[in-house]
Amino acid sequence: MKYQSEVQDARNSCSNGSSAIAYLVAGLGFGAAVSLLLAPKSGAETRKWIANKCLDGLDTTNNKVRQTRAQMKDIMDEGQEKISEAVVAGREAIGPS
């Protein structure tokens, strides 16, 4: 019977963790909504501010993606070069056919 209580405890701790996350997300959403409603700016200004922040986020994300692509290309080129060198070394070790 000890095993059954352990399983039940594990289920309870799992559901407690997921409910805590749900409360956190709900609280964040509620806080964001209240802050928008009580903002000292007009609706048009607030929408423009939100749009600008979204565009800034997209620009930042695009820049990070470009940087990551460049880094990955460099890594792939370096790996390709090492493989080519290994193939050449292997052929030299085997000798002429």
N, C-alpha and C positions, 0 to 999 in steps of 0.2 A: 504493500500500500504506500510505501514511502515514494516509489517511483511516480505514482499518480499525482501525489501532492507536488512533486518537483515539476512535473509537466504543467500543472495548473499554475504554479508560481511563475514559471517561465512565460506562460500565456499572459498572465496579469501584468508582468513587467513590460512585456512587448506592447500590450494595449495601452498601458500608462504612458509609455514613450511616444507612441503615435498620437495619443490624445493631447499630450503636451505640445507636440509639433503643430497639431491642428489649432490649438488655442493660440500659439505664437503667431501663426499665419493670420488667423482671424484678427488678433490684436493689432498686427501690423497694418492690415487692410483697413481696419476701423480707424486707426490713428492717421493713416494717410488721407482717408476721406474727411475726417474732421479737420485736419490741417488745411485741406483745400477749401473747405467750406468757410473756415475762419480766416483765410488769408486776406491781408489788407489790399490785395490787388483785385482789379475787376476780372470778370470771367474771361474776357478777351485777352487780357494781359497774362492771366494764369495759363490759358491754353497755348499762347505763344511761347511762354517760358517752358512749358512741358514739351512742346514740339522742338524747341531749340535743344533742350537736354537730350531728347531722343536722338536728334540728328548728331549731336556731339558724341553720344554713345556709339552710334553707328560708325562715325568717322574713326573713333578710337579703335573699335573692333576691326574695321577694315585695315587700319595701319598695323595692328598686331598680327592679323592674318597674313598680310604681305611680308612682315618680318619673319614670321614662322616659316612661310613658304621659301623664302630666301635661305634661311638656316637649313631647312630640310634639303634644298637643292645642293647646298654646299656639302652637307653630310653624305648625300647620295653620290655626288661626284667624287668625293674622297674615297668612299667605299668602292666605287667602280674602279678607281685608279689602283687601289690596293689589290683588288681581285685580278686586274690585268697584270700587275707585277707578279702576283703569285702564279698565275698561269704561265707567264714567261719563265719564271724561275723553275717551275715544274717541268716545262718542256726542255729547258737546258739540263736539268738533272737527269732526265730520261735519256737525252742524247738524240742524235739525228736518227730518223726512221729509215 
